[in-house]
């Protein structure tokens, strides 16, 4: 083997070793990378392609999601001031402000599952206990009726209580997604609301009957004071009637057509007028 060929072979081997030692990592928004060497933090990496020479595998890049997003948490069982037990589903809207602090306050950082930490479903271990404890305290100061009537007041109180509870992250909003009441509690509230609606309906019917009686009383008073109004009302009824109509008037009244008085015993039969 010639010296030139030996040099070329050595260079090729060295190039292959160098190529195998290069590691490329692509970070996509809204992720950021944390570069560690031998377990020590080096620097934060912005989105993009990052190539590093690591023949001994001493470095590691952890990706952390920093975008604001709602986080799904398990239901929280709480007890209201009036001793009603029920469950709430809460979803904090969280954004990571310090990726290093957020990541390094987690448990079991050496497990492989943290290679892409908080890539989608990861949640900081301090979030759920903080939200659950704050919700239990806030709900204990309010009755169930107050919580159902103004859920936004409860979530605002819980949000103020968990401020700074998650290292390296902020919770900007707290969404109340569901209120799960036990069946007996739901039935009780349903019965109460049904009773209120029935009472309201009975009250409205009574008001309608009173209004109708007042109208009738006013009409009777007007007819008593002005007998001619009865004749005018009769004429209106005659004008509104369609088809052939026979009207029997009382004693002393004038028959239609001016043929003289009609007795009070007159009856209507088959559309003909008969005098008694």
Secondary structure, 3 states (H helix, E strand, C coil): CCHHHHHHHHHHHHHHHHHHHEEEEEECCCEEEEEEECCEEEEEECCEEEEEECCCCCEEEEEEECCCEEEECCCEEEECCCCCEEEEEEEEEEEECCHHHHHHCCCCCCCHHHHHCCCCCCCCHHHHHHHHHHHHHHHCCCCHHHHHHCHHHHHHHHHHHCCCCCCCEEEEEEEEEEEEECHHHHHHHHHHHHHHHHHHHHHHHHHHHHHHHHHHHHHHHHHHHCCHHHHHHHHHHHHHCCCCCCCCCCCCCECCCCCCECCCCCEEECCEEECC
